[in-house]
């Protein structure tokens, strides 16, 4: 599995020892201090924000077209129009 640049930088940020100065760490790893602080901020934002959870699935009864709608945390809605697809998806919901 190939790591993304973000994953590599997060792994690198995690290697810094608290007793080591940022300047010494950056010199040892061959990165600039500005780059270190940029990725440190991104790393902290990722750690502080929990992964979004799914919202409950709503089964639409009595609808001739839409069998079910799934609303994602960001507001996106996935509509299911086929009962067979819904039967398949129910095992994963």
Rosetta silent file (secondary structure, phi, psi, omega in degrees, C-alpha in Angstrom):
SEQUENCE: XXXXXXXXXXXXXXXXXXXXXXXXXXXXXXXXXXXXXXXXXXXXXXXXXXXXXXXXXXXXXXXXXXXXXXXXXXXXXXXXXXXXXXXXXXXXX
SCORE:     score description
SCORE:     0.000 S_00000001
   1 L     0.000  131.274 -179.129    0.000    0.000    0.000 S_00000001
   2 L   -93.394  130.573 -179.672    1.380    3.379   -0.994 S_00000001
   3 L   -81.735  144.820  175.075    1.083    6.198    1.530 S_00000001
   4 L   -75.461  166.301  178.453   -0.186    9.607    0.485 S_00000001
   5 H   -59.898  -40.818  179.433    1.964   12.684    1.049 S_00000001
   6 H   -61.981  -45.243 -179.846   -0.310   13.667    3.944 S_00000001
   7 H   -62.074  -39.752  178.765    0.079   10.241    5.579 S_00000001
   8 H   -64.133  -43.350 -178.751    3.862   10.455    5.202 S_00000001
   9 H   -68.560  -39.032  177.208    3.974   13.929    6.741 S_00000001
  10 H   -62.863  -40.857  177.877    1.700   12.908    9.629 S_00000001
  11 H   -63.682  -40.142  178.994    3.983    9.929   10.319 S_00000001
  12 H   -64.922  -45.673  179.561    6.990   12.263   10.213 S_00000001
  13 H   -58.692  -38.785 -179.415    5.363   14.774   12.580 S_00000001
  14 L   -67.800  -13.400 -178.769    4.660   11.919   14.991 S_00000001
  15 L   -83.436  -15.079 -176.816    8.391   11.088   15.181 S_00000001
  16 L   -69.579  127.414  177.202    9.398   14.323   16.893 S_00000001
  17 L   -81.759  144.669 -178.644   10.408   13.806   20.496 S_00000001
  18 L   -63.238  -28.487 -179.389    9.169   16.393   23.004 S_00000001
  19 L   -79.241  -13.283 -177.391   12.741   16.881   24.233 S_00000001
  20 L   -90.048  136.282  178.217   13.979   17.656   20.705 S_00000001
  21 L   -71.441  152.067  178.827   13.841   21.224   19.442 S_00000001
  22 H   -60.739  -41.395 -179.449   11.789   21.859   16.336 S_00000001
  23 H   -61.120  -47.546  179.838   14.814   23.329   14.595 S_00000001
  24 H   -63.125  -40.848  179.357   16.977   20.256   15.302 S_00000001
  25 H   -61.747  -46.732 -178.430   14.166   17.913   14.235 S_00000001
  26 H   -63.673  -40.612  177.928   13.646   19.765   10.950 S_00000001
  27 H   -63.472  -44.812 -178.413   17.364   19.772   10.164 S_00000001
  28 H   -64.196  -34.381 -177.283   17.594   16.042   10.921 S_00000001
  29 H   -94.840   -7.244  177.832   14.590   15.227    8.718 S_00000001
  30 L    73.584   33.802  176.255   15.458   17.657    5.919 S_00000001
  31 L  -123.839  155.672  177.412   12.301   19.760    6.107 S_00000001
  32 L   -78.345  153.269  179.490   11.790   23.465    6.659 S_00000001
  33 H   -62.856  -37.748  179.011   10.337   24.748    9.912 S_00000001
  34 H   -62.030  -40.783  177.849    7.472   26.434    8.051 S_00000001
  35 H   -64.354  -41.736  178.363    6.600   23.090    6.446 S_00000001
  36 H   -58.764  -48.802 -177.571    6.776   21.386    9.847 S_00000001
  37 H   -67.927  -33.481  175.691    4.368   23.876   11.411 S_00000001
  38 H   -60.236  -50.309 -177.953    2.023   23.662    8.416 S_00000001
  39 H   -72.447  -30.914  175.794    1.768   19.877    8.752 S_00000001
  40 H   -62.568  -42.684  178.386    1.619   20.037   12.540 S_00000001
  41 H   -62.375  -46.141  178.213   -1.463   22.265   12.247 S_00000001
  42 H   -61.082  -42.513  179.953   -3.068   19.855    9.750 S_00000001
  43 H   -61.376  -46.739  179.997   -2.189   16.906   11.993 S_00000001
  44 H   -64.843  -38.269  178.101   -3.761   18.538   15.048 S_00000001
  45 H   -63.283  -40.170  179.607   -6.895   19.452   13.102 S_00000001
  46 H   -67.894  -36.280 -179.634   -7.253   15.837   11.983 S_00000001
  47 H   -73.263  -38.211 -175.137   -6.749   14.527   15.506 S_00000001
  48 H   -76.590  -26.364 -177.301   -9.140   17.013   17.098 S_00000001
  49 L   -99.159  115.178  178.736  -11.974   16.470   14.622 S_00000001
  50 L   -67.027  153.354  177.984  -13.654   13.082   14.933 S_00000001
  51 L   -63.226  138.790 -179.557  -14.588   11.287   11.742 S_00000001
  52 L   -65.007  145.194  179.179  -18.122   12.107   10.677 S_00000001
  53 L  -100.860  156.797  175.601  -20.722    9.456   11.437 S_00000001
  54 L   -72.070  149.202  173.580  -23.534    8.339    9.207 S_00000001
  55 L   -91.984  159.822 -177.925  -26.984    9.635    9.926 S_00000001
  56 L   -57.867  147.310  177.000  -29.871    7.169   10.203 S_00000001
  57 E   -82.053  134.042  178.445  -31.265    5.722    6.979 S_00000001
  58 E  -107.009  121.390  175.450  -34.807    6.762    6.239 S_00000001
  59 E   -89.567  123.051 -178.768  -36.994    4.266    4.400 S_00000001
  60 L   -91.300  113.590 -179.963  -39.589    6.110    2.376 S_00000001
  61 L   -95.033  148.215  177.364  -42.841    4.159    2.409 S_00000001
  62 L    76.388    8.228  179.891  -45.588    4.623   -0.111 S_00000001
  63 L   -92.647  132.494  179.932  -43.293    6.286   -2.628 S_00000001
  64 L   -76.792  -23.367 -174.456  -43.647    5.172   -6.215 S_00000001
  65 L  -108.786  -60.167 -174.971  -40.138    6.297   -7.156 S_00000001
  66 L   -90.323  125.186  178.996  -37.722    6.486   -4.222 S_00000001
  67 L   -85.679  -37.952 -179.964  -37.479    3.376   -2.044 S_00000001
  68 E  -155.684  153.715  175.306  -35.015    4.891    0.479 S_00000001
  69 E  -128.275  137.516  177.743  -32.916    8.004    1.042 S_00000001
  70 E  -118.806  119.649  179.340  -29.627    8.181    2.921 S_00000001
  71 E  -100.123  123.685 -179.163  -28.531   11.617    4.114 S_00000001
  72 L   -83.380  159.209 -179.316  -24.792   11.996    4.662 S_00000001
  73 L   -54.804  -33.447 -179.382  -23.328   14.245    7.417 S_00000001
  74 L   -79.457   -2.744  178.672  -22.305   16.847    4.846 S_00000001
  75 L   105.058  -12.265  179.365  -25.864   17.083    3.559 S_00000001
  76 L   -67.010  142.326 -179.347  -25.535   14.862    0.471 S_00000001
  77 E  -118.969  130.044  174.916  -28.511   12.581   -0.095 S_00000001
  78 E  -107.317  124.621 -179.980  -28.323    9.159   -1.743 S_00000001
  79 E  -107.064  138.575  178.272  -31.642    7.904   -3.064 S_00000001
  80 E  -110.916  127.256 -176.168  -32.368    4.231   -3.764 S_00000001
  81 L  -108.620   -8.494 -174.989  -34.945    3.483   -6.438 S_00000001
  82 L  -118.424  126.606 -178.413  -34.689   -0.311   -6.653 S_00000001
  83 H   -62.136  -35.763  179.382  -36.013   -2.657   -3.971 S_00000001
  84 H   -65.087  -38.982  177.251  -33.353   -5.264   -4.844 S_00000001
  85 H   -65.298  -42.196  178.476  -30.592   -2.705   -4.275 S_00000001
  86 H   -62.168  -42.779  177.710  -32.172   -1.780   -0.959 S_00000001
  87 H   -59.147  -41.215  178.337  -32.304   -5.449    0.065 S_00000001
  88 H   -65.637  -43.544 -176.198  -28.609   -5.746   -0.724 S_00000001
  89 H   -70.702  -29.856 -176.017  -27.747   -2.538    1.148 S_00000001
  90 H   -58.387  -30.419  178.233  -29.753   -3.405    4.281 S_00000001
  91 L   -65.280  -23.088 -177.059  -27.140   -5.986    5.261 S_00000001
  92 L  -103.525   -3.360 -177.435  -24.589   -3.148    5.507 S_00000001
  93 L   -98.696    0.000    0.000  -26.747   -0.535    7.200 S_00000001
